[in-house]
Amino acid sequence: ISYSLETLFPQGGKDVFGIDRRSGEIRLKNDLDFEDVSLYRMQVDATDHGNPPLSGHCKVVVEVLDVND
């Protein structure tokens, strides 16, 4: 199975999150800042290598909390 990540909101979210194409693990590539963006919406697509290939997807929502307040 191969995984891919599409950021739905905001568009700049691709610079913040990355996905391991083999395991599907989502990791941060940059720091999060509540004052900049407090919510990210992403879609994870999973595709197998069958013939024909089958795919599925799910929505991942990340809410950033402001721990300084």
One Martini backbone bead per residue (centre of mass of N, CA, C, O) as a GRO file, in nm:
protein
   69
    1ILE     BB    1   0.098   0.035   0.021
    2SER     BB    2   0.022   0.374  -0.068
    3TYR     BB    3   0.085   0.703   0.052
    4SER     BB    4  -0.097   1.020   0.061
    5LEU     BB    5  -0.091   1.388   0.080
    6GLU     BB    6  -0.362   1.629   0.122
    7THR     BB    7  -0.412   1.963   0.147
    8LEU     BB    8  -0.705   2.146   0.216
    9PHE     BB    9  -0.630   2.310   0.495
   10PRO     BB   10  -0.424   2.493   0.414
   11GLN     BB   11  -0.226   2.521   0.138
   12GLY     BB   12   0.055   2.542   0.318
   13GLY     BB   13   0.061   2.246   0.461
   14LYS     BB   14   0.289   2.094   0.300
   15ASP     BB   15   0.524   2.238   0.475
   16VAL     BB   16   0.439   2.084   0.758
   17PHE     BB   17   0.361   1.806   0.628
   18GLY     BB   18   0.430   1.449   0.625
   19ILE     BB   19   0.457   1.128   0.445
   20ASP     BB   20   0.486   0.793   0.458
   21ARG     BB   21   0.440   0.592   0.187
   22ARG     BB   22   0.452   0.305   0.348
   23SER     BB   23   0.315   0.368   0.652
   24GLY     BB   24   0.149   0.663   0.697
   25GLU     BB   25   0.318   0.854   0.854
   26ILE     BB   26   0.276   1.154   1.026
   27ARG     BB   27   0.478   1.454   0.998
   28LEU     BB   28   0.674   1.707   1.091
   29LYS     BB   29   0.857   1.977   0.915
   30ASN     BB   30   0.740   2.207   1.097
   31ASP     BB   31   0.629   2.444   1.279
   32LEU     BB   32   0.379   2.538   1.502
   33ASP     BB   33   0.125   2.816   1.494
   34PHE     BB   34  -0.152   2.944   1.630
   35GLU     BB   35  -0.146   3.237   1.502
   36ASP     BB   36  -0.150   3.130   1.208
   37VAL     BB   37  -0.261   2.820   1.263
   38SER     BB   38  -0.536   2.614   1.411
   39LEU     BB   39  -0.616   2.444   1.135
   40TYR     BB   40  -0.602   2.118   0.980
   41ARG     BB   41  -0.676   1.975   0.653
   42MET     BB   42  -0.665   1.630   0.548
   43GLN     BB   43  -0.578   1.387   0.293
   44VAL     BB   44  -0.566   1.033   0.286
   45ASP     BB   45  -0.415   0.815   0.057
   46ALA     BB   46  -0.479   0.468  -0.045
   47THR     BB   47  -0.278   0.235  -0.243
   48ASP     BB   48  -0.261  -0.038  -0.416
   49HIS     BB   49  -0.091  -0.311  -0.627
   50GLY     BB   50  -0.307  -0.401  -0.798
   51ASN     BB   51  -0.531  -0.568  -1.052
   52PRO     BB   52  -0.667  -0.330  -0.992
   53PRO     BB   53  -0.627  -0.056  -0.823
   54LEU     BB   54  -0.695   0.034  -0.492
   55SER     BB   55  -0.880   0.289  -0.304
   56GLY     BB   56  -0.849   0.523  -0.026
   57HIS     BB   57  -0.988   0.752   0.229
   58CYS     BB   58  -0.907   1.022   0.466
   59LYS     BB   59  -0.961   1.241   0.736
   60VAL     BB   60  -0.744   1.495   0.878
   61VAL     BB   61  -0.740   1.661   1.198
   62VAL     BB   62  -0.559   1.956   1.314
   63GLU     BB   63  -0.532   2.096   1.637
   64VAL     BB   64  -0.408   2.396   1.758
   65LEU     BB   65  -0.265   2.478   2.059
   66ASP     BB   66  -0.238   2.732   2.310
   67VAL     BB   67   0.004   2.704   2.567
   68ASN     BB   68   0.050   3.013   2.666
   69ASP     BB   69  -0.263   3.069   2.785
   0.00000   0.00000   0.00000
